[in-house]
């Protein structure tokens, strides 16, 4: 038993090292570093390089022309999404704090994106999303209030075309999602989101171990 536990510790350490390597595999340019610095100064979380690379890959795989983002932040995730989208694609990004979107606008310009590549909408996501077109989006990325994640899912299913993707950032909640100890409401909502997505007949899901957990699902035709 002692030998087995020792082997388990080695396996766990190796996995953590491998995951850390994978998460830092893609190098970031000056525009991304600038946006990440602004987020750090404001005390805001931003997607990890591994999560960003996954979003870029998913947007490219979907040949995305229209993407909706919940949670602009300072533009880190938006840059990655735009890098994966079609050259004529438009990112619609929603955030309740307009000053954050100003940082994102600067970051997008620094990354070389024309002004018409992004549509910035200030406001609470659940007030803005109902105004967006049914079936008009190839990908919806959710990085907003965790307590509203199930509402984001419902809106995403309405917004996505058949074959479109919905992605949720931060579903590990720093390990609390799988911790058996008592957890706050936001973690309980994330657990409910994971169950709902996994059991849905309308979605084909996968949980990617990048950053703080990226839950992805394809809306079936």
N, C-alpha and C positions, 0 to 999 in steps of 0.2 A: 504493500500500500504506500509506504514511504517513497519507494522508487517511482511508482505511478504518479504520485503527487508532484514529485520533482520534475518528471517529464511534462506534466501538465503546466507547471510554471514556466518551463522552457518554451513550450508551444505558445503559451499566452504571450510571453515576452517577444518571441519571434513574430507573432502576428501583429503585435503593437508596433514593432519596428517596421514591418512590411507595410502596414497601413499608413504609418507616418511618412514612409518613403513615397508611397503612392499618392498621398495627399499633397506632397510638395513636388510631384513629378513635373508639373507644367510650370515653367518660369513665367513671371509676371513682368510686364513692361512698366515704363515710368507712369503712364496714365493710371494703371491699376494701383500702383504703389501710392500715388498721390491720393486717389479715392480712399484707399485703405487707411492712410494716415489721417484723413479728415474724419473718418468714422471713429478711429481710435481717440482722437482729440475730443470728439463729441460723446464719447462713452457708448458708442453704438456697436453692436455686433455686426460683422460682415461675413459673407460666405467664405469658406476656406478656399485656397487654390484648387484643391481636389474637387470640391463641390462645384466651383465655377467651371472647371474643365468638363465636368459631367454635364452641366447645363449647356455649355457650348456644343458638346457632342450631341446631346438630345435635340437641340434646336436644329443642328445641321442634318441629323438623321431624318427629322420630320420635314426637312426642306421648308422650315417655318417662314411664313410671310407676315403673319400676325401673331404677336405674343402679348399676353397680359401679365403684368407683374404686380403682386400685392406686396408693398413695402419697398419703396425706391431706395431708402437709405441714402448713401452718398454715391451710389452708382456702380459699386463693385459687381454685383450680380448682373446689372443691366449691361455692362460692357461685355461680360462673357456671353450673355444671351445674344446681343447684337453681333458678336463675332461669329456665332454659329448660324445666324439667320441669313436668308437670301439678301443680296445687295439692295433689293428694293423693299425689304421687309420693314415693318414699323412696330416698335415696342410701345405699348400703352402701359404706363407705370403710374401706380396710385400710392400716395402717402399722405398721412394727415398733417405732416410738417413741411410747409412750402420751402423753408430754408434748407432743408436737406436736399430737396429737388434742385435748388440752385447749385449746390455742390455737384450733384449728379450731372447737370447740364455742362458744367465746366469740365468734368471728367470725360464726358462723351465727346466734347469738342477736342480735348487733348488726345483722345484715342483716334481721332480722325473721322468721326461720324458727322454727317451733315445734320443740320437742325431738324430736317423733316423726317429723320429716322426714328424719332422718339416723340411721343405725345405724353406730356406730364399733366396729371390730373390731381390737384390737391383735394384731400377729403378722406373721410372714413371709408374704408373699402366697401362695407356693406351698404353704404349710401350710393357709392359710385357704380359698383358692379351691375346692379339691375338696369342701369342705363346703357350698358354695352350690348352689342348685337348677339342674338342667339346664333349659335353655331358658327360664329365668325372668327374663331381663333384656333390656331394650330397647337399652342402650348399655353398653359397657365401656370405661373410660378407663384407659390404662396409662401411668404415670409413675413407675415403680419402677426396680429394678436393670436396667440395660441388658443385662447379660450373661444375664439370664433372659427376654429379650423373646420368644424363640421359644416358651418354655414358657407365657408369658402368652398368646400367640396361641392355642396349643392349648386352654388353659382357656377363653379367650374364646369360641371356636367352640362349645364345649360349653354355655357359659352363655347364649349369645344365642339369642333366638327368630329364626325366619326373617324377614329384613327388618331385623334389628337391626344396630347399628353398633359397630365396634371402632375405637378411636383410640389412636395412640401419639405421645407428646410427645417432642421432642428428637432426631428422627431425622437431623437435619443434623449433630449433634455438633460445633457450632461450625465447620462447613465441612470437618471431617475425613472425613466419609462419602464425599465426592467427591474427596478429596486422594489422589493416587497414591503419596505417601510411605508408608513403613511405619507401621502404625497398631496401637493396643492391641487386646486381645481384644474389648472392648466395642464398638468401632467395626466390627470384622469381624462381630460378631453383628448389628449394625444393618444392615449390607449384606446379610447373609443374610435378615434379616427382610424387607427391601424386596423382594428377589428372590422370596421365598416368597409374599408377599402379591400381588405383581404377577402371578405365574404361576399362582396358585390358581384353580381352576375354581369354587370355592365362594364366592369373594369378588369384589366389584366395587370396585376401589380408586381413591383419589385422593390425591395428595401436595400439601398446602397449604403455600405459602411464608409462614407466619405464625410469629412467635416463632423457635424453633430447629427448625422443621419439624414439621408435624402430619400424620402418616400416618393416613388414614381408609379404612375399607372397610365395605361393606354385605354382610352374609351373605345370599346368594341363598336363595330359597325352595326 
